[in-house]
């Protein structure tokens, strides 16, 4: 009998073991995918209580993005339906991390957060209807509907419950400035509310900003600079505060000082043509012609594209930097 070559035997054994290993390795993957699909089908046929633990596992471990996305969307709907709001939020976090620009994910996120807010407001109205928080929520609802007098009444009721509640005086001041056909002294009334707010909450950047706007409208530039400066320090992401500060400094002819806040305004609000125009003006008045020309060109391009939305100033850039 002919001998079987040892080398050929070794090759055959390796090939056989590789084939067997491949079959073994594929089985769990196939089984896992089949189990995942079964879990998703359970959720989509109304068996949410049974499916929810598996859906969570799929979003954590599955490498198939389509399956992971589908399980996450089903998980949100199931968790909300079962009243398991922490689980719903966890699914939302995972979906927004993995699929940040997906329209279905964004749409579902909006509705989920809206539903959670509605549930919380209903619980507040049920459990503490006369609390200052409930009164404040009622006032905000009236304000959003343009029911100014009812909103003012609710804010006053909230203040009666808690005169030092942060945010209330700011909202009353904002309401006063929003009402149509205001009384002659509305600006002074609103100013007092914002000043009171800052005594209660010195970190309220919004109150500082509106005080800056009121000062700007009265051409009280020193006060405008002071308030806008504080607002920008309290909230480094407050683009309008930096823009207001830059505009006020330009109005006091402090052109070099206006450049840094306006540069920040442009970084924070690159689509704001007013920020580019004011930065261009500050550059031009400071003798930085090349940078001014660049910003004026950006401003021109933006206003030509959207003249109805962002008309911006139409003046020519200043000829004399001094």
NUFIPA-754770 format. One record per atom (N, C-alpha, C): x, y, z; residue in three letters. Coordinates in steps of 0.05 Angstrom, whole numbers, padded with zeros to 5 digits, always signed. Layout:
NUFIPA-754770
XYZala...
***
This chain:
NUFIPA-754770
+00017-00024+00000unk+00000+00000+00000unk+00018+00025+00000unk+00010+00045-00017unk+00026+00069-00019unk+00022+00086+00006unk+00045+00097+00015unk+00044+00115+00038unk+00032+00142+00031unk+00015+00153+00050unk+00004+00180+00046unk+00025+00200+00055unk+00034+00218+00037unk+00056+00236+00044unk+00048+00252+00070unk+00067+00254+00089unk+00061+00267+00114unk+00055+00297+00110unk+00068+00310+00091unk+00063+00339+00087unk+00035+00343+00076unk+00027+00325+00058unk+00000+00328+00047unk-00021+00323+00069unk-00015+00303+00086unk-00034+00298+00108unk-00037+00322+00126unk-00015+00336+00132unk-00015+00360+00149unk-00032+00382+00137unk-00028+00386+00110unk-00043+00407+00096unk-00073+00400+00097unk-00080+00375+00094unk-00108+00367+00094unk-00121+00371+00121unk-00105+00365+00142unk-00116+00369+00169unk-00120+00398+00175unk-00102+00416+00166unk-00105+00445+00170unk-00129+00455+00156unk-00133+00446+00131unk-00156+00455+00115unk-00182+00447+00128unk-00183+00421+00138unk-00207+00411+00151unk-00213+00426+00176unk-00193+00431+00193unk-00197+00446+00218unk-00206+00474+00213unk-00195+00487+00192unk-00203+00514+00185unk-00232+00515+00177unk-00240+00496+00161unk-00268+00495+00151unk-00287+00491+00175unk-00280+00473+00193unk-00296+00468+00217unk-00298+00493+00235unk-00275+00506+00238unk-00274+00530+00255unk-00292+00552+00243unk-00291+00555+00216unk-00307+00575+00203unk-00337+00570+00207unk-00345+00544+00206unk-00373+00538+00211unk-00381+00545+00239unk-00363+00538+00258unk-00369+00544+00286unk-00370+00574+00292unk-00352+00589+00279unk-00351+00618+00284unk-00376+00631+00272unk-00385+00621+00249unk-00408+00635+00236unk-00434+00629+00251unk-00436+00607+00265unk-00461+00600+00277unk-00471+00620+00298unk-00454+00629+00317unk-00463+00648+00337unk-00472+00674+00324unk-00457+00683+00303unk-00464+00708+00290unk-00491+00706+00278unk-00496+00684+00264unk-00522+00679+00251unk-00544+00677+00272unk-00538+00663+00293unk-00558+00660+00314unk-00564+00687+00327unk-00543+00703+00332unk-00547+00729+00344unk-00564+00747+00327unk-00558+00748+00301unk-00574+00764+00282unk-00603+00755+00281unk-00607+00728+00281unk-00634+00717+00280unk-00649+00725+00306unk-00636+00724+00329unk-00648+00731+00354unk-00655+00761+00355unk-00637+00777+00344unk-00642+00806+00343unk-00666+00812+00326unk-00668+00800+00302unk-00691+00804+00285unk-00717+00795+00299unk-00715+00773+00313unk-00739+00764+00327unk-00748+00784+00349unk-00728+00795+00363unk-00734+00815+00383unk-00747+00840+00371unk-00736+00849+00349unk-00747+00872+00335unk-00776+00867+00326unk-00780+00843+00315unk-00807+00836+00306unk-00827+00835+00330unk-00817+00825+00353unk-00834+00825+00377unk-00843+00854+00383unk-00824+00872+00383unk-00830+00900+00390unk-00850+00912+00370unk-00846+00906+00344unk-00863+00918+00324unk-00890+00904+00321unk-00894+00882+00336unk-00921+00870+00336unk-00935+00874+00363unk-00924+00893+00379unk-00938+00901+00403unk-00929+00887+00429unk-00909+00870+00427unk-00900+00856+00451unk-00876+00870+00464unk-00881+00895+00472unk-00860+00912+00481unk-00847+00903+00507unk-00862+00894+00526unk-00851+00886+00552unk-00831+00864+00548unk-00837+00844+00531unk-00818+00823+00526unk-00794+00832+00510unk-00798+00850+00492unk-00777+00858+00473unk-00757+00878+00485unk-00766+00894+00504unk-00750+00917+00513unk-00721+00910+00522unk-00717+00890+00539unk-00690+00883+00547unk-00672+00876+00523unk-00684+00861+00504unk-00669+00853+00481unk-00662+00876+00462unk-00681+00895+00460unk-00675+00919+00444unk-00652+00935+00455unk-00651+00937+00481unk-00628+00951+00493unk-00602+00937+00487unk-00603+00910+00489unk-00578+00895+00483unk-00569+00898+00454unk-00589+00899+00436unk-00582+00902+00407unk-00568+00929+00403unk-00578+00950+00415unk-00566+00977+00410unk-00538+00979+00422unk-00532+00961+00442unk-00505+00962+00454unk-00485+00944+00439unk-00495+00922+00428unk-00476+00901+00418unk-00476+00896+00389unk-00498+00903+00375unk-00500+00897+00346unk-00481+00914+00330unk-00469+00902+00309unk-00452+00917+00291unk-00467+00924+00265unk-00490+00912+00261unk-00507+00918+00238unk-00521+00944+00244unk-00513+00966+00231unk-00525+00992+00236unk-00554+00994+00231unk-00563+00981+00210unk-00592+00982+00203unk-00608+00969+00226unk-00598+00947+00235unk-00612+00933+00257unk-00611+00949+00283unk-00588+00960+00289unk-00584+00976+00313unk-00603+01001+00312unk-00605+01014+00289unk-00622+01037+00286unk-00651+01029+00291unk-00659+01008+00278unk-00687+00998+00280unk-00694+00991+00308unk-00675+00977+00322unk-00680+00970+00350unk-00682+00995+00368unk-00665+01015+00362unk-00666+01039+00378unk-00692+01054+00375unk-00702+01057+00350unk-00727+01070+00345unk-00750+01055+00359unk-00750+01029+00356unk-00771+01013+00369unk-00769+01015+00399unk-00744+01016+00409unk-00740+01018+00438unk-00752+01044+00450unk-00748+01066+00436unk-00760+01091+00446unk-00790+01089+00447unk-00802+01079+00426unk-00831+01077+00425unk-00842+01058+00447unk-00828+01035+00450unk-00837+01016+00470unk-00833+01028+00499unk-00811+01040+00504unk-00805+01050+00531unk-00825+01072+00538unk-00831+01090+00519unk-00851+01111+00524unk-00879+01099+00529unk-00886+01079+00513unk-00912+01066+00517unk-00915+01052+00543unk-00892+01042+00554unk-00893+01028+00580unk-00888+01047+00603unk-00883+01073+00597unk-00878+01092+00619unk-00850+01089+00631unk-00832+01077+00616unk-00804+01074+00626unk-00787+01096+00613unk-00790+01119+00625unk-00778+01143+00612unk-00748+01144+00613unk-00736+01133+00634unk-00707+01132+00635unk-00696+01114+00612unk-00710+01092+00606unk-00701+01075+00584unk-00705+01090+00558unk-00726+01104+00555unk-00731+01120+00530unk-00708+01139+00525unk-00700+01153+00546unk-00678+01173+00544unk-00652+01159+00537unk-00648+01136+00548unk-00623+01121+00541unk-00623+01113+00511unk-00645+01104+00501unk-00647+01098+00473unk-00642+01123+00456unk-00654+01145+00464unk-00651+01171+00450unk-00622+01179+00449unk-00608+01176+00472unk-00580+01184+00473unk-00563+01167+00454unk-00569+01141+00454unk-00554+01123+00436unk-00559+01129+00407unk-00584+01134+00400unk-00591+01140+00372unk-00578+01166+00363unk-00578+01186+00380unk-00567+01212+00372unk-00536+01211+00371unk-00524+01193+00386unk-00495+01189+00384unk-00488+01174+00359unk-00503+01153+00353unk-00496+01136+00330unk-00506+01147+00303unk-00529+01161+00304unk-00541+01170+00279unk-00550+01200+00282unk-00530+01218+00286unk-00536+01245+00294unk-00552+01262+00273unk-00551+01254+00247unk-00564+01270+00227unk-00588+01255+00214unk-00595+01232+00225unk-00617+01216+00214unk-00644+01230+00219unk-00659+01236+00198unk-00685+01251+00201unk-00704+01236+00220unk-00706+01210+00218unk-00724+01195+00235unk-00716+01197+00264unk-00690+01196+00269unk-00680+01198+00297unk-00686+01226+00308unk-00681+01247+00292unk-00685+01274+00301unk-00715+01279+00305unk-00732+01269+00287unk-00761+01273+00290unk-00771+01259+00315unk-00762+01235+00320unk-00771+01220+00343unk-00761+01233+00369unk-00736+01244+00368unk-00725+01258+00391unk-00742+01282+00399unk-00750+01298+00379unk-00767+01321+00384unk-00793+01313+00397unk-00806+01293+00387unk-00832+01285+00398unk-00829+01272+00426unk-00807+01257+00429unk-00803+01245+00456unk-00799+01266+00477unk-00781+01285+00472unk-00777+01307+00491unk-00802+01323+00496unk-00817+01328+00474unk-00842+01343+00477unk-00862+01327+00495unk-00864+01301+00490unk-00882+01285+00507unk-00873+01284+00536unk-00847+01282+00541unk-00837+01282+00568unk-00843+01309+00582unk-00840+01331+00567unk-00846+01358+00578unk-00875+01360+00585unk-00892+01350+00567unk-00921+01351+00572unk-00929+01335+00597unk-00917+01311+00599unk-00923+01295+00622unk-00914+01308+00648unk-00890+01320+00647unk-00880+01333+00671unk-00897+01357+00679unk-00906+01373+00659unk-00923+01396+00665unk-00950+01387+00676unk-00961+01365+00666unk-00986+01354+00676unk-00983+01345+00705unk-00960+01332+00711unk-00955+01323+00738unk-00952+01346+00757unk-00939+01368+00748unk-00936+01392+00764unk-00963+01404+00770unk-00980+01406+00750unk-01006+01418+00753unk-01023+01401+00772unk-01019+01374+00771unk-01035+01357+00788unk-01026+01357+00817unk-00999+01355+00820unk-00989+01352+00847unk-00984+01378+00863unk-00979+01400+00848unk-00974+01426+00862unk-00985+01449+00846unk-01011+01450+00843unk-01024+01469+00825unk-01020+01498+00833unk-01016+01503+00859unk-01014+01531+00869unk-00985+01539+00874unk-00966+01522+00866unk-00937+01528+00870unk-00929+01551+00851unk-00907+01564+00858unk-00898+01586+00841unk-00888+01575+00814unk-00878+01550+00815unk-00869+01538+00790unk-00893+01533+00771unk-00916+01523+00782unk-00940+01519+00766unk-00950+01545+00755unk-00950+01566+00772unk-00959+01593+00763unk-00941+01603+00740unk-00915+01599+00743unk-00896+01608+00723unk-00900+01593+00697unk-00906+01568+00698unk-00911+01552+00674unk-00936+01562+00660unk-00957+01567+00676unk-00981+01578+00665unk-00976+01605+00650unk-00960+01622+00664unk-00954+01648+00652unk-00939+01645+00625unk-00920+01626+00624unk-00905+01622+00599unk-00924+01612+00577unk-00943+01595+00584unk-00963+01586+00564unk-00980+01609+00554unk-00989+01626+00572unk-01005+01649+00563unk-00988+01668+00546unk-00963+01672+00554unk-00945+01689+00539unk-00941+01679+00510unk-00938+01653+00508unk-00933+01641+00481unk-00958+01644+00463unk-00981+01648+00476unk-01006+01651+00461unk-01012+01681+00456unk-00995+01699+00466unk-01000+01727+00463unk-01021+01738+00482unk-01027+01723+00503unk-01047+01732+00523unk-01031+01746+00545unk-01024+01771+00540unk-01005+01786+00557unk-01016+01791+00585unk-01041+01799+00587unk-01052+01806+00613unk-01054+01781+00631unk-01064+01758+00620unk-01065+01734+00636unk-01037+01725+00644unk-01018+01728+00626unk-00990+01720+00633unk-00980+01737+00656unk-00985+01764+00654unk-00976+01782+00675unk-00988+01774+00702unk-01013+01767+00702unk-01027+01760+00727unk-01014+01735+00739unk-01008+01715+00722unk-00996+01691+00732unk-00968+01695+00743unk-00953+01713+00729unk-00926+01719+00739unk-00927+01733+00766unk-00947+01750+00770unk-00950+01764+00795unk-00958+01744+00817unk-00974+01725+00811unk-00982+01704+00830unk-00957+01687+00838unk-00941+01682+00818unk-00916+01667+00823unk-00898+01683+00842unk-00895+01709+00837unk-00879+01726+00854unk-00889+01727+00882unk-00916+01727+00885unk-00928+01728+00912unk-00920+01703+00927unk-00918+01680+00913unk-00910+01655+00926unk-00880+01655+00933unk-00864+01666+00915unk-00835+01666+00920unk-00822+01691+00907unk-00820+01713+00923unk-00810+01738+00912unk-00781+01736+00902unk-00766+01717+00912unk-00738+01715+00904unk-00732+01692+00885unk-00753+01683+00871unk-00748+01661+00852unk-00732+01671+00828unk-00710+01659+00822unk-00694+01668+00799unk-00710+01665+00773unk-00707+01685+00755unk-00719+01683+00729unk-00746+01698+00727unk-00760+01701+00749unk-00787+01713+00747unk-00786+01742+00739unk-00769+01758+00751unk-00768+01786+00744unk-00758+01790+00715unk-00740+01772+00707unk-00731+01774+00679unk-00754+01769+00660unk-00771+01749+00666unk-00793+01743+00648unk-00814+01765+00648unk-00818+01777+00671unk-00837+01800+00673unk-00826+01823+00656unk-00801+01829+00658unk-00789+01850+00643unk-00791+01845+00613unk-00786+01820+00605unk-00788+01813+00577unk-00817+01815+00567unk-00836+01808+00585unk-00864+01810+00578unk-00872+01839+00574unk-00863+01857+00591unk-00869+01885+00588unk-00860+01896+00561unk-00836+01888+00553unk-00825+01898+00527unk-00839+01885+00503unk-00852+01862+00507unk-00865+01848+00485unk-00893+01856+00480unk-00906+01868+00500unk-00935+01874+00498unk-00939+01896+00477unk-00960+01892+00460unk-00967+01913+00441unk-00979+01937+00456unk-00976+01961+00444unk-00987+01986+00455unk-00979+01990+00485unk-00953+01989+00491unk-00945+01991+00519unk-00948+02020+00529unk-00949+02023+00556unk-00950+02051+00567unk-00924+02066+00562unk-00925+02092+00566unk-00902+02109+00560unk-00878+02101+00577unk-00883+02092+00601unk-00860+02086+00620unk-00852+02057+00619unk-00859+02042+00598unk-00854+02013+00597unk-00825+02007+00599unk-00808+02023+00587unk-00779+02018+00587unk-00769+02020+00615unk-00778+02040+00630unk-00768+02043+00657unk-00778+02021+00675unk-00803+02012+00671unk-00814+01990+00686unk-00797+01964+00681unk-00792+01959+00655unk-00777+01935+00648unk-00749+01937+00659unk-00736+01960+00657unk-00709+01963+00668unk-00708+01956+00697unk-00728+01964+00712unk-00728+01958+00741unk-00731+01928+00746unk-00746+01915+00729unk-00749+01886+00732unk-00723+01872+00726unk-00708+01880+00706unk-00682+01868+00699unk-00662+01873+00721unk-00663+01898+00732unk-00644+01904+00754unk-00650+01888+00779unk-00676+01884+00784unk-00684+01867+00807unk-00675+01838+00803unk-00678+01829+00778unk-00669+01802+00771unk-00640+01798+00777unk-00624+01818+00770unk-00595+01815+00774unk-00588+01816+00804unk-00604+01829+00820unk-00599+01828+00849unk-00604+01800+00860unk-00624+01787+00849unk-00631+01759+00857unk-00611+01739+00845unk-00606+01743+00819unk-00589+01724+00804unk-00568+01740+00788unk-00545+01747+00800unk-00525+01763+00785unk-00514+01748+00761unk-00520+01723+00757unk-00508+01708+00734unk-00527+01708+00710unk-00549+01723+00711unk-00568+01723+00689unk-00557+01740+00666unk-00545+01727+00646unk-00534+01741+00623unk-00555+01754+00607unk-00579+01742+00605unk-00601+01754+00590unk-00609+01781+00600unk-00611+01784+00627unk-00618+01809+00639unk-00597+01830+00632unk-00572+01823+00635unk-00551+01842+00628unk-00552+01850+00599unk-00558+01831+00581unk-00559+01837+00553unk-00582+01857+00547unk-00606+01852+00558unk-00628+01870+00552unk-00623+01898+00563unk-00611+01899+00587unk-00604+01926+00597unk-00584+01940+00579unk-00566+01924+00567unk-00548+01936+00547unk-00563+01946+00522unk-00583+01931+00513unk-00599+01939+00490unk-00614+01965+00496unk-00626+01966+00520unk-00641+01990+00528unk-00622+02014+00528unk-00598+02011+00539unk-00578+02033+00540unk-00570+02040+00512unk-00566+02020+00494unk-00558+02026+00466unk-00580+02042+00452unk-00605+02035+00456unk-00627+02049+00443unk-00628+02079+00453unk-00619+02083+00477unk-00618+02110+00488unk-00592+02124+00482unk-00574+02110+00467unk-00547+02120+00461unk-00531+02126+00486unk-00536+02111+00507unk-00520+02113+00531unk-00498+02092+00528unk-00477+02099+00513unk-00458+02080+00505unk-00441+02068+00527unk-00435+02084+00548unk-00419+02073+00570unk-00434+02051+00584unk-00460+02056+00590unk-00476+02035+00603unk-00479+02011+00585unk-00483+02016+00559unk-00486+01994+00540unk-00461+01976+00540unk-00438+01989+00539unk-00412+01974+00540unk-00411+01957+00566unk-00418+01970+00587unk-00416+01956+00614unk-00434+01931+00614unk-00459+01935+00606unk-00478+01912+00607unk-00471+01890+00587unk-00465+01898+00562unk-00457+01878+00542unk-00432+01863+00550unk-00413+01877+00562unk-00388+01865+00571unk-00394+01844+00592unk-00411+01851+00611unk-00418+01831+00633unk-00433+01807+00621unk-00451+01812+00602unk-00466+01790+00590unk-00448+01771+00576unk-00428+01782+00562unk-00410+01765+00547unk-00391+01749+00565unk-00385+01760+00588unk-00368+01745+00607unk-00385+01723+00622unk-00410+01729+00627unk-00427+01709+00640unk-00434+01686+00622unk-00436+01691+00596unk-00442+01670+00577unk-00424+01673+00552unk-00401+01659+00552unk-00382+01661+00530unk-00393+01651+00503unk-00416+01639+00503unk-00428+01630+00477unk-00450+01648+00468unk-00453+01671+00481unk-00475+01690+00475unk-00466+01709+00453unk-00470+01701+00428unk-00460+01716+00405unk-00471+01744+00404unk-00497+01748+00409unk-00509+01775+00408unk-00496+01794+00428unk-00488+01783+00451unk-00475+01800+00471unk-00449+01811+00461unk-00433+01794+00448unk-00407+01803+00436unk-00412+01823+00414unk-00433+01818+00398unk-00440+01837+00376unk-00448+01864+00387unk-00465+01863+00408unk-00474+01888+00420unk-00451+01904+00432unk-00432+01889+00445unk-00409+01902+00456unk-00392+01915+00434unk-00387+01900+00413unk-00372+01912+00390unk-00385+01936+00378unk-00411+01935+00375unk-00426+01958+00363unk-00424+01983+00382unk-00427+01978+00408unk-00425+02000+00427unk-00397+02012+00427unk-00377+01996+00425unk-00349+02006+00424unk-00344+02022+00399unk-00355+02012+00376unk-00353+02027+00351unk-00366+02055+00354unk-00389+02055+00368unk-00403+02081+00371unk-00388+02100+00389unk-00371+02090+00406unk-00354+02108+00422unk-00327+02112+00409unk-00324+02103+00384unk-00300+02106+00368unk-00276+02091+00379unk-00281+02070+00394unk-00259+02054+00405unk-00256+02030+00386unk-00247+02036+00362unk-00247+02016+00341unk-00229+01992+00346unk-00204+01996+00355unk-00187+01972+00361unk-00199+01955+00383unk-00211+01968+00403unk-00223+01952+00425unk-00247+01936+00415unk-00260+01946+00394unk-00284+01932+00384unk-00277+01906+00369unk-00253+01904+00360unk-00246+01882+00342unk-00248+01855+00357unk-00236+01851+00380unk-00238+01824+00393unk-00266+01814+00398unk-00284+01831+00410unk-00312+01820+00413unk-00326+01814+00387unk-00320+01831+00366unk-00333+01826+00340unk-00322+01801+00327unk-00296+01796+00331unk-00285+01771+00320unk-00299+01747+00333unk-00303+01749+00359unk-00317+01727+00373unk-00346+01725+00363unk-00359+01748+00358unk-00387+01747+00348unk-00388+01733+00321unk-00368+01738+00304unk-00367+01725+00277unk-00363+01695+00280unk-00346+01687+00299unk-00341+01659+00304unk-00367+01645+00314unk-00381+01658+00332unk-00405+01646+00344unk-00429+01648+00325unk-00430+01668+00308unk-00453+01672+00290unk-00443+01678+00262unk-00430+01658+00249unk-00418+01663+00223unk-00439+01670+00201unk-00464+01664+00206unk-00485+01670+00186unk-00498+01697+00191unk-00488+01712+00210unk-00500+01738+00217unk-00486+01760+00201unk-00499+01772+00181unk-00485+01792+00165unk-00478+01817+00181unk-00494+01824+00201unk-00487+01847+00217unk-00461+01844+00232unk-00455+01820+00241unk-00429+01815+00255unk-00406+01820+00236unk-00408+01810+00211unk-00387+01815+00191unk-00384+01844+00184unk-00407+01858+00181unk-00405+01887+00174unk-00392+01903+00196unk-00400+01898+00221unk-00388+01913+00243unk-00358+01907+00247unk-00351+01881+00243unk-00323+01874+00244unk-00307+01888+00222unk-00319+01889+00198unk-00306+01903+00175unk-00302+01932+00182unk-00322+01945+00194unk-00320+01973+00201unk-00298+01977+00222unk-00297+01960+00242unk-00276+01963+00262unk-00248+01959+00250unk-00246+01939+00232unk-00220+01936+00218unk-00213+01961+00202unk-00232+01970+00187unk-00226+01993+00170unk-00218+02018+00186unk-00233+02023+00207unk-00227+02046+00224unk-00201+02043+00239unk-00191+02018+00241unk-00166+02013+00255unk-00142+02011+00235unk-00148+02017+00209unk-00127+02016+00189unk-00120+01989+00179unk-00136+01969+00184unk-00131+01941+00175unk-00147+01936+00150unk-00138+01948+00127unk-00154+01949+00103unk-00160+01922+00091unk-00139+01905+00089unk-00143+01878+00076unk-00164+01862+00091unk-00162+01862+00118unk-00182+01847+00133unk-00210+01859+00131unk-00211+01886+00130unk-00236+01900+00127unk-00249+01892+00100unk-00233+01893+00078unk-00244+01886+00052unk-00255+01858+00052unk-00241+01839+00065unk-00251+01812+00065unk-00278+01810+00079unk-00281+01823+00102unk-00306+01822+00117unk-00329+01837+00102unk-00322+01859+00089unk-00342+01873+00073unk-00352+01855+00050unk-00333+01841+00038unk-00340+01823+00016unk-00359+01801+00026unk-00353+01789+00049unk-00371+01769+00061unk-00398+01780+00066unk-00399+01804+00077unk-00425+01817+00083unk-00440+01821+00057unk-00427+01831+00036unk-00440+01836+00010unk-00451+01810-00001unk-00436+01789+00000unk-00444+01764-00011unk-00469+01753+00004unk-00469+01756+00030unk-00491+01746+00046unk-00517+01762+00041unk-00515+01788+00039unk-00538+01805+00036unk-00549+01803+00007unk-00532+01798-00012unk-00542+01794-00039unk-00556+01768-00043unk-00548+01748-00027unk-00561+01722-00028unk-00589+01723-00015unk-00591+01737+00008unk-00616+01738+00023unk-00623+01767+00029unk-00630+01783+00010unk-00635+01811+00015unk-00659+01816+00033unk-00680+01798+00030unk-00704+01802+00046unk-00700+01795+00075unk-00683+01775+00081unk-00679+01766+00109unk-00657+01782+00123unk-00636+01788+00109unk-00613+01801+00121unk-00604+01825+00104unk-00620+01846+00104unk-00612+01868+00087unk-00586+01881+00095unk-00581+01884+00121unk-00556+01896+00132unk-00553+01925+00123unk-00532+01937+00133unk-00526+01965+00125unk-00518+01967+00096unk-00523+01989+00084unk-00517+01993+00055unk-00495+02013+00051unk-00485+02025+00072unk-00465+02046+00068unk-00439+02035+00057unk-00424+02052+00043unk-00398+02045+00034unk-00379+02044+00058unk-00358+02027+00056unk-00339+02027+00078unk-00326+02054+00081unk-00318+02062+00106unk-00307+02088+00111unk-00280+02091+00096unk-00277+02114+00084unk-00253+02119+00068unk-00229+02126+00085unk-00235+02139+00107unk-00213+02149+00124unk-00212+02133+00150unk-00192+02117+00154unk-00191+02100+00178unk-00187+02116+00204unk-00182+02141+00202unk-00179+02158+00226unk-00205+02174+00232unk
***
